[in-house]
């Protein structure tokens, strides 16, 4: 069967420098527009990351990525099946299998390119949100530190805390000295102190109040968000490496297509063809002797 090769879609991926053209296959409807809302800012830093991932998973972009993954899996299985067919193919079926192999590889790389572009866009958007969150956290801290009223309230609270501490010490000293040791007041006071300490411990241990952790150490919200940005930059490097691999894979598919095109047009270069015998005068000399 003779095939007419159309320009492979992957050809647009290959330039003289071997770079991949990003965005060529991105689905315009597969979008995601995250926003650093006030509600998001008010969440604990370690919850912000989970919330962003949750919002992303419900977006058209994430749904398109899931659809692409399914198509890529199906295409991969078909390529593997064709590879097995090639091992046992006879001459009559060989070109058909090779042709479909090139088409399936082209399809796979088209899907991979779209997936790569969407994942890169999603990562850029996440970085943008983290950057906005970090900026707003810094602004909030700056506003608090520069607010005179807040400073006065802090001083008042510190004074109140010192007064309560002194009163507590007096009460404790009175109890330890034996004054009213058996009074209902002393007993209830001791119970209350114990319960207060339990409540404080429970609050400190509550996951909604827990400080963000990095490598087992508590960090500030700003430090946690900065680490998320750092992780995103590392992920960006992996995507850049994937883009390079994609360009090489596309180049190989283009070479496969070119080789098959020549094979279809001119035959296999390994074919041994015999030149027709040409009658020469020397071959007939004996007839005239």
LUMZA-385342 format. One line per 5 residues: for each residue x, y, z of C-alpha. Coordinates in Angstrom, 1 decimal. Layout:
N
X Y Z ~ ...
// end
This chain:
289
0.0 0.0 0.0 ~ 1.4 3.4 -1.0 ~ 1.0 6.2 1.6 ~ 0.9 9.9 0.8 ~ 2.7 11.6 3.7
1.2 14.8 4.9 ~ 3.4 17.2 6.9 ~ 3.6 15.8 10.4 ~ 2.2 18.1 13.0 ~ 5.4 17.7 15.0
7.4 19.5 12.4 ~ 6.4 22.8 14.0 ~ 8.2 21.6 17.2 ~ 11.6 21.4 15.5 ~ 13.6 24.5 14.7
17.3 24.8 13.8 ~ 18.2 25.2 17.4 ~ 16.2 22.1 18.4 ~ 13.9 24.2 20.7 ~ 10.3 23.4 21.4
7.7 25.9 20.5 ~ 5.7 26.3 23.7 ~ 2.0 27.0 23.6 ~ 1.4 25.6 20.1 ~ -1.0 23.0 21.3
-2.5 24.6 24.4 ~ -6.3 24.3 24.4 ~ -7.7 27.8 24.7 ~ -10.6 26.6 26.8 ~ -8.4 24.7 29.3
-7.7 27.7 31.5 ~ -7.3 28.4 35.1 ~ -7.3 31.8 36.8 ~ -6.3 31.5 40.5 ~ -6.6 34.6 42.7
-4.9 35.4 46.0 ~ -8.2 36.3 47.7 ~ -8.6 37.6 51.3 ~ -10.0 34.2 52.3 ~ -6.9 32.5 50.9
-4.5 34.9 52.7 ~ -6.3 34.3 56.0 ~ -5.6 30.5 55.9 ~ -2.6 28.9 57.6 ~ 0.3 28.8 55.2
0.3 25.0 55.0 ~ -3.4 25.0 54.1 ~ -2.9 27.6 51.3 ~ -0.9 25.1 49.3 ~ -3.7 22.5 49.7
-6.4 24.9 48.8 ~ -4.7 26.1 45.6 ~ -4.3 22.4 44.6 ~ -7.9 21.8 45.4 ~ -9.1 24.7 43.2
-6.8 23.7 40.4 ~ -8.1 20.1 40.4 ~ -11.6 21.4 39.6 ~ -10.5 23.7 36.8 ~ -10.9 23.1 33.0
-7.1 23.0 32.8 ~ -6.8 20.1 35.2 ~ -9.7 18.3 33.5 ~ -8.0 18.7 30.1 ~ -4.7 17.4 31.6
-6.6 14.3 32.9 ~ -8.1 13.8 29.4 ~ -4.7 14.1 27.8 ~ -3.2 11.5 30.2 ~ -5.9 9.1 29.2
-5.2 9.6 25.5 ~ -1.4 9.3 26.0 ~ -1.9 6.0 27.9 ~ -4.0 4.6 25.0 ~ -1.5 5.8 22.4
1.4 4.3 24.3 ~ -0.4 0.9 24.4 ~ -1.0 1.1 20.7 ~ 2.7 1.9 20.0 ~ 3.8 -1.0 22.1
1.4 -3.3 20.2 ~ 2.8 -2.0 16.9 ~ 6.4 -2.7 18.1 ~ 5.4 -6.3 18.7 ~ 3.8 -6.5 15.3
6.9 -5.3 13.6 ~ 8.9 -8.3 15.0 ~ 6.6 -10.7 13.1 ~ 5.5 -8.6 10.1 ~ 5.9 -9.9 6.6
7.0 -7.7 3.7 ~ 3.5 -7.0 2.7 ~ 2.4 -5.5 6.0 ~ 5.7 -3.9 7.0 ~ 5.2 -0.5 5.5
1.6 -0.2 6.9 ~ 2.9 -1.0 10.4 ~ 5.8 1.5 10.0 ~ 3.5 4.2 8.7 ~ 1.0 3.8 11.6
3.9 3.7 14.0 ~ 5.1 7.1 12.8 ~ 1.5 8.5 13.1 ~ 1.0 7.1 16.6 ~ 4.3 8.6 17.8
3.4 11.9 16.2 ~ 0.1 11.8 18.0 ~ 1.7 11.0 21.3 ~ 4.2 13.8 21.1 ~ 1.4 16.3 20.1
-0.4 15.2 23.3 ~ 2.8 15.4 25.3 ~ 3.5 18.9 24.0 ~ 0.0 20.1 25.0 ~ 0.4 18.5 28.4
3.8 20.1 28.9 ~ 2.4 23.6 27.9 ~ -0.5 23.3 30.2 ~ 1.6 22.1 33.2 ~ 4.0 25.0 32.6
1.1 27.5 32.5 ~ -0.3 26.0 35.7 ~ 3.0 26.2 37.5 ~ 3.5 29.9 36.4 ~ 0.0 30.7 37.7
0.7 29.0 41.1 ~ 4.0 30.9 41.4 ~ 2.0 34.1 40.7 ~ -0.5 33.3 43.5 ~ 2.3 32.4 46.0
4.1 35.7 45.1 ~ 0.9 37.6 45.7 ~ 0.3 35.8 49.0 ~ 3.8 36.5 50.1 ~ 3.5 40.2 49.2
0.3 40.6 51.1 ~ 1.7 38.8 54.2 ~ 4.6 41.2 54.1 ~ 2.3 44.1 53.8 ~ 0.1 43.0 56.7
3.2 42.6 58.9 ~ 4.4 46.0 57.9 ~ 1.1 47.6 58.6 ~ 1.0 46.0 62.1 ~ 4.5 47.0 63.0
3.9 50.6 61.9 ~ 0.6 51.0 63.7 ~ 1.0 53.0 66.9 ~ -2.3 51.9 68.3 ~ -1.3 48.3 68.0
2.0 49.0 69.8 ~ 0.1 50.6 72.7 ~ -2.2 47.7 72.9 ~ 0.8 45.4 73.0 ~ 2.2 47.4 75.9
-1.1 47.3 77.7 ~ -1.4 43.6 77.2 ~ 2.2 43.0 78.5 ~ 1.4 45.0 81.6 ~ -1.8 43.0 82.2
0.1 39.8 81.7 ~ 2.7 40.9 84.3 ~ -0.1 41.8 86.8 ~ -1.8 38.5 86.3 ~ 1.5 36.7 86.8
2.1 38.5 90.1 ~ -1.4 37.7 91.3 ~ -1.0 34.1 90.4 ~ 2.3 33.9 92.3 ~ 0.6 35.5 95.4
-2.2 33.0 95.3 ~ 0.2 30.1 94.8 ~ 2.3 31.3 97.7 ~ -0.7 31.6 100.0 ~ -1.7 28.1 99.2
1.8 26.7 99.7 ~ 2.0 28.5 103.0 ~ -1.1 26.7 104.2 ~ -3.5 29.6 104.2 ~ -7.0 28.4 103.3
-5.4 25.2 101.9 ~ -8.6 23.3 102.5 ~ -11.0 26.0 101.5 ~ -13.4 25.6 98.5 ~ -11.7 28.5 96.9
-8.2 26.9 97.0 ~ -9.5 23.6 95.7 ~ -11.5 25.1 92.8 ~ -8.6 27.4 92.0 ~ -6.2 24.4 91.6
-8.8 22.6 89.4 ~ -9.2 25.6 87.2 ~ -5.5 26.0 86.8 ~ -5.2 22.4 85.7 ~ -8.0 22.7 83.2
-6.6 26.0 81.8 ~ -3.3 24.3 81.2 ~ -5.0 21.4 79.4 ~ -6.9 23.8 77.2 ~ -3.8 25.8 76.4
-2.0 22.6 75.5 ~ -4.9 21.4 73.3 ~ -4.9 24.8 71.5 ~ -1.1 24.6 70.9 ~ -1.4 21.1 69.5
-4.5 21.8 67.3 ~ -3.7 21.3 63.6 ~ -5.6 24.5 62.7 ~ -3.3 26.4 65.0 ~ -0.1 24.6 64.1
2.8 26.6 62.7 ~ 4.0 25.5 59.3 ~ 6.8 22.9 59.4 ~ 9.8 22.6 57.1 ~ 12.1 19.6 57.7
10.7 19.2 61.2 ~ 11.2 22.8 62.3 ~ 8.5 25.4 62.8 ~ 8.7 28.4 60.4 ~ 6.8 31.6 59.7
4.1 31.8 57.1 ~ 6.4 33.9 54.9 ~ 9.2 31.4 55.1 ~ 6.8 28.6 54.2 ~ 5.5 30.5 51.1
9.1 31.3 50.1 ~ 9.9 27.6 50.2 ~ 6.8 26.9 48.0 ~ 8.2 29.4 45.5 ~ 11.6 27.7 45.7
10.0 24.3 45.0 ~ 8.1 25.7 42.1 ~ 11.4 27.0 40.6 ~ 12.9 23.5 40.9 ~ 9.8 22.1 39.2
10.3 24.7 36.4 ~ 13.8 23.3 35.8 ~ 12.3 19.8 35.4 ~ 9.8 21.1 32.9 ~ 12.7 22.8 30.9
14.5 19.4 30.8 ~ 11.3 17.8 29.6 ~ 11.0 20.3 26.8 ~ 14.5 19.4 25.6 ~ 13.7 15.7 25.7
10.5 16.5 23.8 ~ 12.4 18.3 21.0 ~ 14.8 15.3 20.6 ~ 11.9 12.9 20.5 ~ 10.1 15.0 17.9
13.3 15.1 15.8 ~ 13.5 11.3 15.9 ~ 9.9 10.9 14.8 ~ 10.5 13.4 11.9 ~ 13.5 11.3 10.8
11.5 8.1 11.0 ~ 8.9 9.7 8.8 ~ 11.5 11.0 6.3 ~ 13.1 7.5 6.1 ~ 9.8 5.8 5.6
8.9 8.3 2.9 ~ 12.1 7.6 1.0 ~ 11.5 3.8 1.5 ~ 8.1 4.0 0.0 ~ 9.3 6.1 -2.9
12.5 4.4 -3.7 ~ 12.4 1.1 -2.0 ~ 14.5 -0.3 0.9 ~ 18.1 0.7 0.5 ~ 19.0 -2.9 1.5
17.2 -4.4 -1.4 ~ 19.5 -6.2 -3.9 ~ 18.5 -5.5 -7.4 ~ 20.1 -7.0 -10.5 ~ 20.9 -4.9 -13.5
19.5 -6.2 -16.8 ~ 22.1 -8.0 -19.0 ~ 23.2 -5.9 -22.0 ~ 24.0 -7.7 -25.2 ~ 27.6 -7.0 -26.3
29.4 -7.8 -29.5 ~ 32.0 -9.8 -27.6 ~ 29.3 -12.2 -26.5 ~ 28.6 -13.1 -30.1 ~ 32.1 -13.4 -31.5
32.0 -17.2 -31.3 ~ 29.0 -17.3 -33.6 ~ 31.1 -15.9 -36.4 ~ 34.2 -18.1 -36.0
// end
